[in-house]
Amino acid sequence: MLIGLTGIDRGDALATSGDYFSKQAVWMCLAMPAMLAATWIPYRLFKPLVWPLFLVSVILLIAVFFLPARNGSRRWIPLGPISLQPSELTKLAFILALSRYLMYRRNYRQLTGLLIPFLVAMVPIGLILREPDLGTSLVFIPVLFGMLFTAGARPRHLISLVLLGVSLTPVLWMGMSAEQKSRVVTLFTQADGGPAPRGDGYHLHQSKQVLALGGPWGSELGGMSVTNPYAYHLPAARTDFVFCLIGERWGFGGCVLTLGLYLCLIGRGLLVAAATREPFGRLVAVGIVTQFATQAIINAGMTVGLMPITGLTLPLLSYGGSSLVATCFSIGLLINIGMHPGYEMHGDPFRFD
């Protein structure tokens, strides 16, 4: 989070407008108690609440369509001086609900038994795609597959579903909005150097340029300096492209440190999942870790032209209260699960003949 604050502060300086740094610092003061609360309350007490929580999150996703659009999309619910982004709540609610459903079942060992988990996932995915928010909707698929694999679904069934999904790509393409299609096309038509292109190609061109301006050491340690202010112009720099600001300020070393910290967080989360014998806790841990890994890969990948440009935050680093509070609460759950790996022992879970 501190690294993220340095990137947001750099974004404030380059934009010369908006005080995102102070706002993010306030959100950090709210997010830390949320993490401590998730650590202190025994996670098994959340089991009876997971389906009502998931239902509330779906209702909130529907509610955004009755509110005015902001920047061409409907993702936020205004609550006085702040805004709630329901999709951030839905990601965690989905993980908890799916963990509750999978914890003691065996029907997902059959191909037909995977139908209900996929239907549960399609509800938020469909609503979030309609906002539109392609990046957030993509997170649910790896989380679903990771949790199904952990629970004991047969790998050949999961591979068959992946192949089926690939074969249905033309159908997905026809259902995508013009903006979403443009961002995918831009990925395959990008060209380095020269003047900045128009449209969606501009975001990708500028993200790579700002990242490259950091060089090995970054502007903070005497890196490159360009007098043209347009060279540093990057829309949504403090939210979706905060990784570029970190690279510009702290250089290649800052990028490596950031990715290394993510690897530590993800690796430690996987160790917590492996050590947990209680099914609900293990599934929640795997879901949270998969979500973090997916978001980090997609966000970092899109900044260098390996992924389509999507409105997906970088966990703990990007500006945004809903994302930061939900992420810290998820980390609190991970810590909670790691502290109580033996709750509700029921034989040897996740073992099949």
Salt bridges, closest charged atoms under 4 A:
ASP9 OD2 - ARG249 NH1 3.10
ASP12 OD1 - ARG238 NH1 2.56
GLU88 OE1 - LYS91 NZ 3.02
GLU179 OE2 - ARG183 NH2 2.82
ASP192 OD1 - LYS208 NZ 2.56
ASP200 OD1 - ARG183 NE 3.89
GLU220 OE1 - ARG249 NE 2.95
GLU248 OE1 - ARG10 NE 2.69
GLU278 OE2 - LYS47 NZ 3.14
GLU344 OE1 - LYS47 NZ 2.55
ASP348 OD1 - ARG277 NH2 2.98
ASP348 OD2 - ARG351 NH1 3.26
